[in-house]
């Protein structure tokens, strides 16, 4: 048995994902998987419906964040102001302004989520429910397109 201790705080670069990270996580996921062969198969109409692609990724990560048997981690780094110029052309038309995708507390610090990972817990794990952000039961998320 391996004992893994993960120290994740809101001030470190690695931390638990929050519901308010979802708009940015959706862009990261869509951008990251855009060139994979699976993306083309799974999302064959992504060019015609790019907002559906973003909504799908956002919903998947929302479900994972709220799942007591999942751990969703993000890495924050310095915000690159030219990031929108490097987004694939198929996503550029739906790339939201920073103010709509980056939580204000992060934006004020010049930080942005740059990576995301979802880790499932083993069935029957004693860690069940320990990696959900505080107050997720009552949090709501509004995403405008």
RAQUIGI-V696017 format. One record per residue. N is the residue number from 1. PHI is phi as a letter, one per 20 degrees, with the letter a starting at -180 (999 if undefined). D_CENTER is the distance of its C-alpha to the mean C-alpha in Angstrom with 1 decimal. Layout:
# RAQUIGI-V696017
n->N phi->PHI d_center->D_CENTER
n->N phi->PHI d_center->D_CENTER
This chain:
# RAQUIGI-V696017
n->1 phi->999 d_center->30.1
n->2 phi->d d_center->27.6
n->3 phi->d d_center->26.7
n->4 phi->d d_center->23.3
n->5 phi->d d_center->22.6
n->6 phi->d d_center->19.2
n->7 phi->e d_center->19.4
n->8 phi->c d_center->16.2
n->9 phi->c d_center->16.8
n->10 phi->f d_center->15.4
n->11 phi->e d_center->17.5
n->12 phi->e d_center->16.7
n->13 phi->f d_center->14.4
n->14 phi->d d_center->12.8
n->15 phi->b d_center->11.7
n->16 phi->f d_center->10.3
n->17 phi->f d_center->7.0
n->18 phi->d d_center->8.4
n->19 phi->g d_center->8.6
n->20 phi->f d_center->9.1
n->21 phi->e d_center->5.8
n->22 phi->g d_center->4.8
n->23 phi->g d_center->7.0
n->24 phi->f d_center->5.8
n->25 phi->f d_center->2.4
n->26 phi->f d_center->5.4
n->27 phi->f d_center->7.7
n->28 phi->f d_center->6.7
n->29 phi->f d_center->7.0
n->30 phi->f d_center->10.0
n->31 phi->f d_center->11.4
n->32 phi->f d_center->11.3
n->33 phi->e d_center->12.9
n->34 phi->g d_center->15.2
n->35 phi->e d_center->18.1
n->36 phi->f d_center->18.1
n->37 phi->f d_center->21.0
n->38 phi->f d_center->19.0
n->39 phi->g d_center->17.0
n->40 phi->f d_center->20.4
n->41 phi->f d_center->21.7
n->42 phi->f d_center->19.0
n->43 phi->c d_center->18.4
n->44 phi->f d_center->21.9
n->45 phi->d d_center->21.9
n->46 phi->f d_center->18.7
n->47 phi->f d_center->21.0
n->48 phi->e d_center->22.7
n->49 phi->c d_center->19.8
n->50 phi->f d_center->16.7
n->51 phi->f d_center->15.4
n->52 phi->f d_center->15.7
n->53 phi->f d_center->13.5
n->54 phi->f d_center->10.6
n->55 phi->f d_center->11.5
n->56 phi->f d_center->11.7
n->57 phi->f d_center->8.2
n->58 phi->f d_center->7.0
n->59 phi->f d_center->9.8
n->60 phi->f d_center->9.2
n->61 phi->f d_center->6.1
n->62 phi->f d_center->8.1
n->63 phi->f d_center->11.0
n->64 phi->f d_center->9.8
n->65 phi->f d_center->9.1
n->66 phi->e d_center->12.5
n->67 phi->f d_center->14.2
n->68 phi->f d_center->16.7
n->69 phi->d d_center->17.0
n->70 phi->c d_center->13.5
n->71 phi->c d_center->11.9
n->72 phi->d d_center->8.2
n->73 phi->d d_center->8.5
n->74 phi->c d_center->7.1
n->75 phi->d d_center->9.9
n->76 phi->d d_center->11.1
n->77 phi->b d_center->14.0
n->78 phi->f d_center->16.3
n->79 phi->f d_center->15.4
n->80 phi->e d_center->17.1
n->81 phi->f d_center->18.9
n->82 phi->e d_center->19.7
n->83 phi->g d_center->16.2
n->84 phi->f d_center->16.7
n->85 phi->f d_center->19.9
n->86 phi->d d_center->18.2
n->87 phi->e d_center->16.0
n->88 phi->g d_center->17.7
n->89 phi->g d_center->20.3
n->90 phi->f d_center->19.1
n->91 phi->d d_center->16.0
n->92 phi->g d_center->17.8
n->93 phi->f d_center->19.4
n->94 phi->d d_center->16.3
n->95 phi->f d_center->14.5
n->96 phi->f d_center->14.4
n->97 phi->g d_center->16.1
n->98 phi->g d_center->14.4
n->99 phi->f d_center->15.7
n->100 phi->e d_center->13.9
n->101 phi->c d_center->10.3
n->102 phi->d d_center->10.6
n->103 phi->g d_center->12.0
n->104 phi->g d_center->15.7
n->105 phi->f d_center->16.1
n->106 phi->f d_center->14.0
n->107 phi->f d_center->15.5
n->108 phi->f d_center->18.9
n->109 phi->e d_center->18.6
n->110 phi->m d_center->17.6
n->111 phi->d d_center->14.3
n->112 phi->b d_center->10.9
n->113 phi->f d_center->7.7
n->114 phi->d d_center->9.0
n->115 phi->b d_center->7.7
n->116 phi->b d_center->5.7
n->117 phi->b d_center->8.2
n->118 phi->d d_center->9.3
n->119 phi->c d_center->13.0
n->120 phi->e d_center->15.4
n->121 phi->e d_center->18.3
n->122 phi->f d_center->21.8
n->123 phi->g d_center->23.7
n->124 phi->m d_center->25.7
n->125 phi->g d_center->23.8
n->126 phi->f d_center->25.1
n->127 phi->e d_center->21.6
n->128 phi->g d_center->20.8
n->129 phi->m d_center->18.9
n->130 phi->e d_center->18.8
n->131 phi->d d_center->15.1
n->132 phi->e d_center->14.0
n->133 phi->f d_center->13.5
n->134 phi->g d_center->16.9
n->135 phi->m d_center->17.9
n->136 phi->f d_center->15.1
n->137 phi->f d_center->18.1
n->138 phi->d d_center->19.1
n->139 phi->f d_center->16.0
n->140 phi->c d_center->15.5
n->141 phi->c d_center->13.0
n->142 phi->d d_center->14.7
n->143 phi->c d_center->13.4
n->144 phi->e d_center->16.3
n->145 phi->d d_center->17.1
